[in-house]
Amino acid sequence: MNSIVPAPIARQPWQMLIPLFALVAFGAAVLFSAAGGHMQPFATSHLFRFAVFLTMASAMTLFQRPLVQFVAYPIYGVVLVLLMAVEAIGAMGGGSQRWLNLGPLVLQPSELMKPAVVLALAHFYQSLPAGMINTWRAIIPAGALIAVPMALVLLQPDLGTSLAIAFGGVVVMFLAGLPMRWFVAGGAVAAVVAPLAFFFGLKEYQQRRVTTFL
């Protein structure tokens, strides 16, 4: 393969990038539908933010691994505090409370949590002894790292971003080598819970977005 595809392209982690691109495309399609078949204003800004964060992630690959490991948990912690601050002093807009007004800068911490949770989980699994990858110790702390920011984002409310955080976390779990039976079981639970969440957990406008996309 390396003789056909240039080495810089061939050595990219495509097993992670392909699901990521699929998620971004899915999100753009949902936003396109929510805007009545228009790219503006939601889908375009969504793709722009992804391009910015992809550039940042590419730049981070140039850093030494010890540095990335050193900052993974602090970055996660700082963004988590920002999410809590949103609940206390966040600015309202469009019926949701998602932003921190920092004078000339308006910050949306939930977007920062997408890469932060991936960094934190990658560091967690890198530090976990190989023999424990098949034990509950590999899933319970990781589940907490995902569930806490998900809950805070759902309170805003922002269902799409909370699902994106969960998806990023699950991809890291898969790449870490967790047993496939756990993913099958999780998928089965999700298939049962999803209809209940749709009818009893989602607001009417969220239900309309789902049905519009489908």
ROLONU-878747 format. One record per atom (N, C-alpha, C): residue number from 1; atom name; x negated, y, z. Coordinates in steps of 0.001 Angstrom, whole numbers, plus 500000, padded with zeros to 6 digits. Layout:
REM residues N
[atom NUM 'CA' [X Y Z]] ...
This chain:
REM residues 214
[atom 1 'N' [499172 498789 500000]] [atom 1 'CA' [500000 500000 500000]] [atom 1 'C' [499143 501253 500000]] [atom 2 'N' [498037 501205 500747]] [atom 2 'CA' [497172 502370 500836]] [atom 2 'C' [496548 502723 499496]] [atom 3 'N' [496441 501729 498580]] [atom 3 'CA' [495870 502014 497274]] [atom 3 'C' [496854 502767 496382]] [atom 4 'N' [498139 502699 496708]] [atom 4 'CA' [499167 503366 495919]] [atom 4 'C' [499557 504698 496556]] [atom 5 'N' [499783 504669 497866]] [atom 5 'CA' [500223 505862 498591]] [atom 5 'C' [499010 506533 499223]] [atom 6 'N' [498887 507841 499099]] [atom 6 'CA' [497762 508545 499739]] [atom 6 'C' [497697 508242 501231]] [atom 7 'N' [496476 508095 501738]] [atom 7 'CA' [496279 507701 503132]] [atom 7 'C' [496984 508614 504129]] [atom 8 'N' [496943 509948 503986]] [atom 8 'CA' [497631 510804 504963]] [atom 8 'C' [499130 510537 505055]] [atom 9 'N' [499725 510087 503931]] [atom 9 'CA' [501152 509769 503937]] [atom 9 'C' [501387 508368 504486]] [atom 10 'N' [500555 507423 504089]] [atom 10 'CA' [500742 506031 504490]] [atom 10 'C' [500605 505830 505989]] [atom 11 'N' [499772 506631 506661]] [atom 11 'CA' [499550 506406 508089]] [atom 11 'C' [500550 507135 508991]] [atom 12 'N' [501539 507785 508392]] [atom 12 'CA' [502568 508430 509204]] [atom 12 'C' [503474 507369 509843]] [atom 13 'N' [504050 507661 511015]] [atom 13 'CA' [504919 506683 511706]] [atom 13 'C' [506310 506640 511077]] [atom 14 'N' [506402 506044 509901]] [atom 14 'CA' [507665 506066 509169]] [atom 14 'C' [508766 505304 509883]] [atom 15 'N' [508413 504318 510719]] [atom 15 'CA' [509434 503588 511456]] [atom 15 'C' [510167 504497 512433]] [atom 16 'N' [509558 505617 512793]] [atom 16 'CA' [510220 506612 513633]] [atom 16 'C' [510796 507748 512796]] [atom 17 'N' [510087 508139 511744]] [atom 17 'CA' [510516 509294 510958]] [atom 17 'C' [511781 509017 510149]] [atom 18 'N' [511902 507803 509609]] [atom 18 'CA' [513080 507499 508784]] [atom 18 'C' [514371 507583 509597]] [atom 19 'N' [514450 506951 510805]] [atom 19 'CA' [515667 507153 511615]] [atom 19 'C' [515884 508611 511993]] [atom 20 'N' [514784 509342 512240]] [atom 20 'CA' [514910 510757 512587]] [atom 20 'C' [515510 511551 511435]] [atom 21 'N' [514998 511334 510227]] [atom 21 'CA' [515542 512032 509060]] [atom 21 'C' [517010 511666 508842]] [atom 22 'N' [517335 510390 509099]] [atom 22 'CA' [518727 509960 508941]] [atom 22 'C' [519628 510687 509936]] [atom 23 'N' [519159 510840 511173]] [atom 23 'CA' [519941 511547 512190]] [atom 23 'C' [520142 513008 511804]] [atom 24 'N' [519073 513643 511334]] [atom 24 'CA' [519168 515051 510940]] [atom 24 'C' [520145 515215 509770]] [atom 25 'N' [520070 514307 508811]] [atom 25 'CA' [520990 514368 507671]] [atom 25 'C' [522434 514162 508123]] [atom 26 'N' [522628 513240 509058]] [atom 26 'CA' [523974 513004 509596]] [atom 26 'C' [524494 514254 510297]] [atom 27 'N' [523626 514872 511111]] [atom 27 'CA' [524021 516095 511802]] [atom 27 'C' [524371 517209 510835]] [atom 28 'N' [523579 517339 509777]] [atom 28 'CA' [523858 518365 508771]] [atom 28 'C' [525194 518104 508077]] [atom 29 'N' [525493 516828 507826]] [atom 29 'CA' [526765 516488 507187]] [atom 29 'C' [527946 516830 508090]] [atom 30 'N' [527795 516558 509392]] [atom 30 'CA' [528860 516896 510345]] [atom 30 'C' [529084 518405 510377]] [atom 31 'N' [527991 519165 510436]] [atom 31 'CA' [528103 520625 510481]] [atom 31 'C' [528653 521185 509172]] [atom 32 'N' [528285 520555 508065]] [atom 32 'CA' [528819 520947 506759]] [atom 32 'C' [530335 520770 506735]] [atom 33 'N' [530795 519644 507287]] [atom 33 'CA' [532234 519384 507347]] [atom 33 'C' [532926 520356 508289]] [atom 34 'N' [532277 520628 509443]] [atom 34 'CA' [532877 521536 510426]] [atom 34 'C' [533030 522947 509879]] [atom 35 'N' [532168 523329 508939]] [atom 35 'CA' [532226 524670 508345]] [atom 35 'C' [533106 524706 507102]] [atom 36 'N' [533902 523670 506907]] [atom 36 'CA' [534818 523652 505768]] [atom 36 'C' [534148 523432 504435]] [atom 37 'N' [533039 522681 504433]] [atom 37 'CA' [532350 522395 503181]] [atom 37 'C' [531344 523444 502773]] [atom 38 'N' [530812 524182 503763]] [atom 38 'CA' [529820 525222 503488]] [atom 38 'C' [528565 524974 504324]] [atom 39 'N' [527418 525270 503751]] [atom 39 'CA' [526160 525123 504485]] [atom 39 'C' [526014 526183 505570]] [atom 40 'N' [526519 527382 505307]] [atom 40 'CA' [526459 528459 506286]] [atom 40 'C' [527681 528380 507208]] [atom 41 'N' [527550 528703 508509]] [atom 41 'CA' [526290 529097 509149]] [atom 41 'C' [525594 527960 509882]] [atom 42 'N' [526287 526810 510018]] [atom 42 'CA' [525803 525785 510943]] [atom 42 'C' [524728 524885 510351]] [atom 43 'N' [525001 524288 509187]] [atom 43 'CA' [524084 523296 508632]] [atom 43 'C' [522734 523907 508285]] [atom 44 'N' [522741 525114 507733]] [atom 44 'CA' [521481 525762 507361]] [atom 44 'C' [520602 526012 508576]] [atom 45 'N' [521196 526546 509655]] [atom 45 'CA' [520408 526800 510866]] [atom 45 'C' [519933 525501 511494]] [atom 46 'N' [520756 524453 511403]] [atom 46 'CA' [520368 523132 511914]] [atom 46 'C' [519125 522612 511185]] [atom 47 'N' [519127 522696 509872]] [atom 47 'CA' [517986 522225 509088]] [atom 47 'C' [516761 523108 509300]] [atom 48 'N' [516983 524402 509481]] [atom 48 'CA' [515863 525308 509740]] [atom 48 'C' [515199 524969 511069]] [atom 49 'N' [516007 524742 512108]] [atom 49 'CA' [515441 524385 513417]] [atom 49 'C' [514667 523077 513327]] [atom 50 'N' [515209 522120 512559]] [atom 50 'CA' [514501 520853 512410]] [atom 50 'C' [513153 521062 511737]] [atom 51 'N' [513112 521901 510712]] [atom 51 'CA' [511848 522170 510018]] [atom 51 'C' [510838 522808 510959]] [atom 52 'N' [511316 523715 511817]] [atom 52 'CA' [510417 524365 512778]] [atom 52 'C' [509854 523347 513755]] [atom 53 'N' [510734 522510 514319]] [atom 53 'CA' [510271 521533 515299]] [atom 53 'C' [509414 520444 514655]] [atom 54 'N' [509697 520083 513411]] [atom 54 'CA' [508860 519105 512724]] [atom 54 'C' [507463 519667 512516]] [atom 55 'N' [507388 520948 512188]] [atom 55 'CA' [506084 521600 512045]] [atom 55 'C' [505336 521612 513367]] [atom 56 'N' [506062 521920 514450]] [atom 56 'CA' [505441 521913 515778]] [atom 56 'C' [504948 520515 516141]] [atom 57 'N' [505766 519499 515838]] [atom 57 'CA' [505368 518127 516144]] [atom 57 'C' [504142 517718 515337]] [atom 58 'N' [504100 518126 514080]] [atom 58 'CA' [502936 517817 513246]] [atom 58 'C' [501683 518476 513800]] [atom 59 'N' [501838 519710 514294]] [atom 59 'CA' [500691 520403 514886]] [atom 59 'C' [500223 519698 516153]] [atom 60 'N' [501181 519154 516913]] [atom 60 'CA' [500814 518467 518158]] [atom 60 'C' [500012 517205 517902]] [atom 61 'N' [500183 516604 516719]] [atom 61 'CA' [499408 515400 516422]] [atom 61 'C' [497917 515698 516318]] [atom 62 'N' [497575 516977 516178]] [atom 62 'CA' [496166 517363 516111]] [atom 62 'C' [495539 517452 517498]] [atom 63 'N' [496390 517466 518543]] [atom 63 'CA' [495875 517555 519900]] [atom 63 'C' [495338 516199 520343]] [atom 64 'N' [494425 516220 521277]] [atom 64 'CA' [493915 514986 521855]] [atom 64 'C' [495009 514319 522695]] [atom 65 'N' [495070 512987 522648]] [atom 65 'CA' [496117 512263 523357]] [atom 65 'C' [496146 512564 524854]] [atom 66 'N' [495011 512639 525547]] [atom 66 'CA' [495073 512952 526988]] [atom 66 'C' [495774 514270 527283]] [atom 67 'N' [495601 515257 526414]] [atom 67 'CA' [496260 516543 526628]] [atom 67 'C' [497772 516403 526488]] [atom 68 'N' [498215 515679 525471]] [atom 68 'CA' [499650 515481 525263]] [atom 68 'C' [500257 514726 526441]] [atom 69 'N' [499548 513695 526919]] [atom 69 'CA' [500034 512943 528068]] [atom 69 'C' [500099 513817 529316]] [atom 70 'N' [499156 514707 529458]] [atom 70 'CA' [499092 515571 530637]] [atom 70 'C' [500268 516544 530689]] [atom 71 'N' [500695 517037 529524]] [atom 71 'CA' [501744 518064 529507]] [atom 71 'C' [503145 517481 529310]] [atom 72 'N' [503264 516171 529048]] [atom 72 'CA' [504567 515589 528708]] [atom 72 'C' [505597 515800 529813]] [atom 73 'N' [505279 515383 531037]] [atom 73 'CA' [506232 515532 532135]] [atom 73 'C' [506459 516992 532526]] [atom 74 'N' [505401 517821 532609]] [atom 74 'CA' [505651 519245 532912]] [atom 74 'C' [506571 519925 531898]] [atom 75 'N' [506387 519633 530604]] [atom 75 'CA' [507261 520231 529590]] [atom 75 'C' [508701 519781 529809]] [atom 76 'N' [508878 518483 530057]] [atom 76 'CA' [510223 517956 530316]] [atom 76 'C' [510836 518642 531532]] [atom 77 'N' [510050 518780 532595]] [atom 77 'CA' [510556 519406 533811]] [atom 77 'C' [510954 520855 533603]] [atom 78 'N' [510138 521599 532874]] [atom 78 'CA' [510445 523013 532615]] [atom 78 'C' [511736 523144 531807]] [atom 79 'N' [511880 522322 530773]] [atom 79 'CA' [513088 522401 529942]] [atom 79 'C' [514311 521978 530750]] [atom 80 'N' [514140 520999 531648]] [atom 80 'CA' [515252 520574 532499]] [atom 80 'C' [515702 521722 533409]] [atom 81 'N' [514750 522451 533956]] [atom 81 'CA' [515084 523619 534787]] [atom 81 'C' [515819 524668 533955]] [atom 82 'N' [515390 524856 532711]] [atom 82 'CA' [516070 525812 531832]] [atom 82 'C' [517510 525384 531556]] [atom 83 'N' [517729 524075 531408]] [atom 83 'CA' [519097 523584 531215]] [atom 83 'C' [519954 523863 532443]] [atom 84 'N' [519368 523694 533627]] [atom 84 'CA' [520101 524014 534853]] [atom 84 'C' [520402 525506 534927]] [atom 85 'N' [519448 526315 534474]] [atom 85 'CA' [519656 527766 534483]] [atom 85 'C' [520794 528163 533555]] [atom 86 'N' [520955 527425 532460]] [atom 86 'CA' [522059 527708 531540]] [atom 86 'C' [523393 527592 532266]] [atom 87 'N' [523523 526563 533124]] [atom 87 'CA' [524765 526379 533868]] [atom 87 'C' [525022 527528 534829]] [atom 88 'N' [523947 528134 535344]] [atom 88 'CA' [524096 529194 536342]] [atom 88 'C' [524241 530576 535719]] [atom 89 'N' [523410 530884 534733]] [atom 89 'CA' [523369 532257 534213]] [atom 89 'C' [523407 532298 532688]] [atom 90 'N' [523765 531188 532057]] [atom 90 'CA' [523753 531134 530598]] [atom 90 'C' [524786 532040 529955]] [atom 91 'N' [524479 532479 528742]] [atom 91 'CA' [525380 533351 527989]] [atom 91 'C' [526443 532518 527288]] [atom 92 'N' [527667 533038 527258]] [atom 92 'CA' [528778 532371 526592]] [atom 92 'C' [528831 532784 525126]] [atom 93 'N' [529259 531843 524297]] [atom 93 'CA' [529424 532145 522881]] [atom 93 'C' [530169 531026 522188]] [atom 94 'N' [531248 531356 521497]] [atom 94 'CA' [532009 530337 520786]] [atom 94 'C' [532655 529317 521692]] [atom 95 'N' [532978 529722 522930]] [atom 95 'CA' [533629 528815 523859]] [atom 95 'C' [532690 527889 524597]] [atom 96 'N' [531392 528068 524446]] [atom 96 'CA' [530428 527212 525139]] [atom 96 'C' [529342 528069 525775]] [atom 97 'N' [528666 527475 526734]] [atom 97 'CA' [527608 528160 527476]] [atom 97 'C' [526302 527414 527219]] [atom 98 'N' [525551 527862 526204]] [atom 98 'CA' [524382 527110 525749]] [atom 98 'C' [523093 527916 525753]] [atom 99 'N' [523164 529220 525941]] [atom 99 'CA' [522008 530064 525682]] [atom 99 'C' [521554 530810 526928]] [atom 100 'N' [520256 531111 526959]] [atom 100 'CA' [519676 531988 527968]] [atom 100 'C' [519283 533287 527281]] [atom 101 'N' [519818 534379 527762]] [atom 101 'CA' [519517 535693 527194]] [atom 101 'C' [518299 536261 527900]] [atom 102 'N' [517155 536251 527201]] [atom 102 'CA' [515894 536720 527775]] [atom 102 'C' [515475 538030 527123]] [atom 103 'N' [516391 538983 527106]] [atom 103 'CA' [516090 540268 526485]] [atom 103 'C' [516099 540157 524975]] [atom 104 'N' [514941 540358 524340]] [atom 104 'CA' [514901 540260 522875]] [atom 104 'C' [514992 538822 522367]] [atom 105 'N' [514856 537861 523263]] [atom 105 'CA' [514854 536448 522877]] [atom 105 'C' [516076 535749 523450]] [atom 106 'N' [516789 535021 522592]] [atom 106 'CA' [517900 534181 523031]] [atom 106 'C' [517462 532732 522871]] [atom 107 'N' [517395 532009 523980]] [atom 107 'CA' [516827 530660 523999]] [atom 107 'C' [517927 529635 524203]] [atom 108 'N' [517868 528546 523441]] [atom 108 'CA' [518794 527428 523606]] [atom 108 'C' [518003 526219 524105]] [atom 109 'N' [517949 526017 525424]] [atom 109 'CA' [517116 524949 525988]] [atom 109 'C' [517484 523551 525507]] [atom 110 'N' [518750 523334 525154]] [atom 110 'CA' [519145 521995 524712]] [atom 110 'C' [518387 521569 523466]] [atom 111 'N' [518037 522526 522601]] [atom 111 'CA' [517250 522191 521419]] [atom 111 'C' [515825 521813 521805]] [atom 112 'N' [515297 522457 522838]] [atom 112 'CA' [513943 522136 523297]] [atom 112 'C' [513892 520762 523954]] [atom 113 'N' [515033 520312 524492]] [atom 113 'CA' [515047 519021 525169]] [atom 113 'C' [514897 517865 524190]] [atom 114 'N' [515261 518056 522933]] [atom 114 'CA' [515134 516963 521960]] [atom 114 'C' [513692 516466 521861]] [atom 115 'N' [512705 517332 521595]] [atom 115 'CA' [511321 516833 521583]] [atom 115 'C' [510788 516553 522979]] [atom 116 'N' [511287 517278 524002]] [atom 116 'CA' [510767 517091 525359]] [atom 116 'C' [511064 515692 525879]] [atom 117 'N' [512270 515187 525614]] [atom 117 'CA' [512616 513859 526111]] [atom 117 'C' [511821 512785 525379]] [atom 118 'N' [511523 513006 524109]] [atom 118 'CA' [510700 512048 523355]] [atom 118 'C' [509287 512002 523927]] [atom 119 'N' [508720 513168 524216]] [atom 119 'CA' [507384 513226 524814]] [atom 119 'C' [507353 512521 526161]] [atom 120 'N' [508351 512809 527006]] [atom 120 'CA' [508381 512224 528344]] [atom 120 'C' [508508 510706 528285]] [atom 121 'N' [509378 510211 527415]] [atom 121 'CA' [509559 508765 527298]] [atom 121 'C' [508327 508089 526716]] [atom 122 'N' [507701 508725 525740]] [atom 122 'CA' [506481 508151 525164]] [atom 122 'C' [505401 508023 526227]] [atom 123 'N' [505274 509039 527072]] [atom 123 'CA' [504286 508985 528150]] [atom 123 'C' [504663 507913 529169]] [atom 124 'N' [505961 507805 529466]] [atom 124 'CA' [506420 506797 530422]] [atom 124 'C' [506064 505389 529957]] [atom 125 'N' [506359 505084 528697]] [atom 125 'CA' [506090 503732 528201]] [atom 125 'C' [504601 503487 527987]] [atom 126 'N' [503852 504537 527689]] [atom 126 'CA' [502405 504366 527569]] [atom 126 'C' [501796 504017 528921]] [atom 127 'N' [502378 504542 529997]] [atom 127 'CA' [501859 504297 531341]] [atom 127 'C' [502379 502998 531939]] [atom 128 'N' [503451 502445 531377]] [atom 128 'CA' [504059 501234 531923]] [atom 128 'C' [503216 500013 531575]] [atom 129 'N' [502889 499167 532563]] [atom 129 'CA' [502141 497940 532261]] [atom 129 'C' [502877 497084 531234]] [atom 130 'N' [502120 496486 530334]] [atom 130 'CA' [502722 495734 529230]] [atom 130 'C' [503641 494624 529717]] [atom 131 'N' [503312 494010 530842]] [atom 131 'CA' [504119 492911 531348]] [atom 131 'C' [505476 493319 531874]] [atom 132 'N' [505709 494608 532022]] [atom 132 'CA' [506979 495089 532577]] [atom 132 'C' [507947 495578 531509]] [atom 133 'N' [507578 495459 530241]] [atom 133 'CA' [508427 495986 529177]] [atom 133 'C' [509725 495199 529058]] [atom 134 'N' [509757 493970 529581]] [atom 134 'CA' [510963 493148 529533]] [atom 134 'C' [511743 493182 530834]] [atom 135 'N' [511395 494072 531748]] [atom 135 'CA' [512059 494145 533045]] [atom 135 'C' [512919 495403 533132]] [atom 136 'N' [513733 495462 534189]] [atom 136 'CA' [514595 496625 534390]] [atom 136 'C' [513789 497886 534669]] [atom 137 'N' [512552 497721 535094]] [atom 137 'CA' [511715 498898 535338]] [atom 137 'C' [511436 499660 534043]] [atom 138 'N' [511598 498980 532922]] [atom 138 'CA' [511364 499633 531632]] [atom 138 'C' [512566 500429 531156]] [atom 139 'N' [513731 500204 531757]] [atom 139 'CA' [514936 500855 531238]] [atom 139 'C' [515585 501818 532223]] [atom 140 'N' [515526 501527 533534]] [atom 140 'CA' [516232 502384 534493]] [atom 140 'C' [515610 503775 534587]] [atom 141 'N' [514280 503912 534808]] [atom 141 'CA' [513713 505272 534832]] [atom 141 'C' [513881 505994 533493]] [atom 142 'N' [513708 505250 532397]] [atom 142 'CA' [513871 505862 531074]] [atom 142 'C' [515309 506314 530858]] [atom 143 'N' [516247 505485 531313]] [atom 143 'CA' [517651 505866 531203]] [atom 143 'C' [517962 507141 531963]] [atom 144 'N' [517321 507302 533128]] [atom 144 'CA' [517519 508527 533908]] [atom 144 'C' [516942 509738 533185]] [atom 145 'N' [515780 509557 532548]] [atom 145 'CA' [515173 510657 531794]] [atom 145 'C' [516083 511133 530664]] [atom 146 'N' [516873 510216 530121]] [atom 146 'CA' [517801 510577 529048]] [atom 146 'C' [519121 511097 529609]] [atom 147 'N' [519646 510416 530635]] [atom 147 'CA' [520996 510707 531121]] [atom 147 'C' [521120 512081 531765]] [atom 148 'N' [520099 512513 532506]] [atom 148 'CA' [520198 513798 533215]] [atom 148 'C' [520347 514968 532238]] [atom 149 'N' [519449 515119 531246]] [atom 149 'CA' [519663 516221 530298]] [atom 149 'C' [520921 516049 529458]] [atom 150 'N' [521286 514802 529138]] [atom 150 'CA' [522530 514576 528399]] [atom 150 'C' [523723 515132 529158]] [atom 151 'N' [523762 514844 530468]] [atom 151 'CA' [524876 515318 531289]] [atom 151 'C' [524921 516840 531329]] [atom 152 'N' [523758 517467 531473]] [atom 152 'CA' [523714 518930 531521]] [atom 152 'C' [524173 519546 530203]] [atom 153 'N' [523795 518921 529098]] [atom 153 'CA' [524197 519442 527788]] [atom 153 'C' [525693 519224 527555]] [atom 154 'N' [526221 518094 528026]] [atom 154 'CA' [527653 517843 527880]] [atom 154 'C' [528487 518859 528650]] [atom 155 'N' [527943 519385 529741]] [atom 155 'CA' [528662 520381 530530]] [atom 155 'C' [528802 521704 529793]] [atom 156 'N' [528012 521939 528746]] [atom 156 'CA' [527988 523261 528111]] [atom 156 'C' [529276 523635 527383]] [atom 157 'N' [530043 522899 526663]] [atom 157 'CA' [529802 521522 526225]] [atom 157 'C' [529173 521504 524826]] [atom 158 'N' [528320 520493 524595]] [atom 158 'CA' [527666 520345 523290]] [atom 158 'C' [527465 518853 523036]] [atom 159 'N' [528494 518226 522498]] [atom 159 'CA' [528464 516783 522268]] [atom 159 'C' [527390 516390 521270]] [atom 160 'N' [527260 517141 520181]] [atom 160 'CA' [526307 516782 519133]] [atom 160 'C' [524880 516747 519627]] [atom 161 'N' [524475 517781 520378]] [atom 161 'CA' [523100 517824 520876]] [atom 161 'C' [522860 516748 521917]] [atom 162 'N' [523855 516471 522756]] [atom 162 'CA' [523685 515414 523758]] [atom 162 'C' [523486 514060 523089]] [atom 163 'N' [524212 513806 522005]] [atom 163 'CA' [524027 512552 521270]] [atom 163 'C' [522669 512513 520583]] [atom 164 'N' [522190 513665 520112]] [atom 164 'CA' [520865 513719 519489]] [atom 164 'C' [519776 513403 520506]] [atom 165 'N' [519930 513901 521733]] [atom 165 'CA' [518975 513588 522800]] [atom 165 'C' [518979 512091 523076]] [atom 166 'N' [520183 511509 523150]] [atom 166 'CA' [520290 510071 523395]] [atom 166 'C' [519662 509276 522263]] [atom 167 'N' [519925 509679 521026]] [atom 167 'CA' [519384 508955 519876]] [atom 167 'C' [517863 508985 519883]] [atom 168 'N' [517284 510156 520138]] [atom 168 'CA' [515825 510249 520200]] [atom 168 'C' [515246 509353 521268]] [atom 169 'N' [515915 509310 522430]] [atom 169 'CA' [515446 508445 523507]] [atom 169 'C' [515531 506975 523151]] [atom 170 'N' [516631 506580 522513]] [atom 170 'CA' [516807 505174 522132]] [atom 170 'C' [515769 504762 521092]] [atom 171 'N' [515443 505649 520171]] [atom 171 'CA' [514411 505341 519174]] [atom 171 'C' [513072 505079 519857]] [atom 172 'N' [512721 505899 520853]] [atom 172 'CA' [511464 505673 521582]] [atom 172 'C' [511511 504331 522297]] [atom 173 'N' [512638 503998 522912]] [atom 173 'CA' [512783 502701 523582]] [atom 173 'C' [512571 501550 522603]] [atom 174 'N' [513154 501686 521415]] [atom 174 'CA' [513012 500637 520404]] [atom 174 'C' [511556 500480 519988]] [atom 175 'N' [510891 501593 519747]] [atom 175 'CA' [509490 501545 519332]] [atom 175 'C' [508587 501039 520444]] [atom 176 'N' [509023 501222 521702]] [atom 176 'CA' [508225 500737 522829]] [atom 176 'C' [508287 499220 522957]] [atom 177 'N' [509255 498585 522287]] [atom 177 'CA' [509326 497131 522290]] [atom 177 'C' [510281 496532 523295]] [atom 178 'N' [511285 497294 523739]] [atom 178 'CA' [512261 496728 524657]] [atom 178 'C' [513020 495589 523980]] [atom 179 'N' [513490 494603 524754]] [atom 179 'CA' [514164 493441 524160]] [atom 179 'C' [515364 493842 523302]] [atom 180 'N' [515493 493198 522160]] [atom 180 'CA' [516574 493526 521237]] [atom 180 'C' [517939 493255 521858]] [atom 181 'N' [518015 492283 522763]] [atom 181 'CA' [519315 491966 523363]] [atom 181 'C' [519871 493154 524144]] [atom 182 'N' [518997 494001 524674]] [atom 182 'CA' [519469 495187 525388]] [atom 182 'C' [520137 496169 524435]] [atom 183 'N' [519583 496303 523236]] [atom 183 'CA' [520184 497213 522261]] [atom 183 'C' [521513 496662 521752]] [atom 184 'N' [521580 495339 521564]] [atom 184 'CA' [522832 494717 521131]] [atom 184 'C' [523905 494910 522196]] [atom 185 'N' [523529 494685 523462]] [atom 185 'CA' [524482 494869 524557]] [atom 185 'C' [524927 496325 524654]] [atom 186 'N' [523972 497232 524505]] [atom 186 'CA' [524318 498653 524546]] [atom 186 'C' [525248 499047 523415]] [atom 187 'N' [525006 498491 522218]] [atom 187 'CA' [525885 498765 521088]] [atom 187 'C' [527288 498238 521316]] [atom 188 'N' [527385 497060 521948]] [atom 188 'CA' [528700 496490 522239]] [atom 188 'C' [529461 497353 523239]] [atom 189 'N' [528756 497822 524261]] [atom 189 'CA' [529391 498703 525252]] [atom 189 'C' [529844 500003 524593]] [atom 190 'N' [528985 500558 523729]] [atom 190 'CA' [529330 501804 523041]] [atom 190 'C' [530563 501624 522161]] [atom 191 'N' [530683 500452 521518]] [atom 191 'CA' [531833 500198 520656]] [atom 191 'C' [533131 500164 521451]] [atom 192 'N' [533047 499722 522706]] [atom 192 'CA' [534235 499686 523564]] [atom 192 'C' [534540 501066 524137]] [atom 193 'N' [533482 501769 524545]] [atom 193 'CA' [533660 503060 525217]] [atom 193 'C' [534026 504170 524240]] [atom 194 'N' [533516 504109 523006]] [atom 194 'CA' [533705 505204 522044]] [atom 194 'C' [535176 505575 521825]] [atom 195 'N' [536080 504593 521587]] [atom 195 'CA' [537490 504990 521409]] [atom 195 'C' [538080 505646 522652]] [atom 196 'N' [537720 505140 523832]] [atom 196 'CA' [538225 505734 525071]] [atom 196 'C' [537712 507158 525231]] [atom 197 'N' [536410 507344 524916]] [atom 197 'CA' [535827 508682 525020]] [atom 197 'C' [536474 509636 524022]] [atom 198 'N' [536800 509119 522840]] [atom 198 'CA' [537409 509972 521809]] [atom 198 'C' [538772 510489 522259]] [atom 199 'N' [539604 509596 522782]] [atom 199 'CA' [540976 509988 523115]] [atom 199 'C' [541099 510669 524479]] [atom 200 'N' [540214 510316 525417]] [atom 200 'CA' [540383 510830 526772]] [atom 200 'C' [539244 511735 527234]] [atom 201 'N' [538115 511727 526517]] [atom 201 'CA' [536969 512510 526966]] [atom 201 'C' [536665 513734 526126]] [atom 202 'N' [537060 513708 524855]] [atom 202 'CA' [536749 514821 523959]] [atom 202 'C' [537856 515865 523976]] [atom 203 'N' [537446 517114 523816]] [atom 203 'CA' [538415 518193 523650]] [atom 203 'C' [539004 518118 522248]] [atom 204 'N' [540115 518816 522059]] [atom 204 'CA' [540825 518721 520780]] [atom 204 'C' [539956 519158 519608]] [atom 205 'N' [539170 520230 519787]] [atom 205 'CA' [538340 520700 518673]] [atom 205 'C' [537236 519699 518355]] [atom 206 'N' [536751 518975 519386]] [atom 206 'CA' [535734 517954 519143]] [atom 206 'C' [536332 516778 518387]] [atom 207 'N' [537564 516409 518725]] [atom 207 'CA' [538244 515346 517989]] [atom 207 'C' [538447 515737 516527]] [atom 208 'N' [538786 517001 516296]] [atom 208 'CA' [538988 517463 514913]] [atom 208 'C' [537699 517381 514117]] [atom 209 'N' [536572 517694 514763]] [atom 209 'CA' [535291 517613 514057]] [atom 209 'C' [534995 516179 513636]] [atom 210 'N' [535273 515234 514540]] [atom 210 'CA' [535015 513826 514227]] [atom 210 'C' [535915 513367 513092]] [atom 211 'N' [537207 513666 513191]] [atom 211 'CA' [538137 513210 512156]] [atom 211 'C' [537886 513909 510823]] [atom 212 'N' [537465 515179 510870]] [atom 212 'CA' [537138 515894 509628]] [atom 212 'C' [535964 515237 508928]] [atom 213 'N' [534941 514850 509730]] [atom 213 'CA' [533772 514206 509131]] [atom 213 'C' [534141 512849 508544]] [atom 214 'N' [534963 512077 509276]] [atom 214 'CA' [535345 510745 508798]] [atom 214 'C' [536275 510835 507589]] 
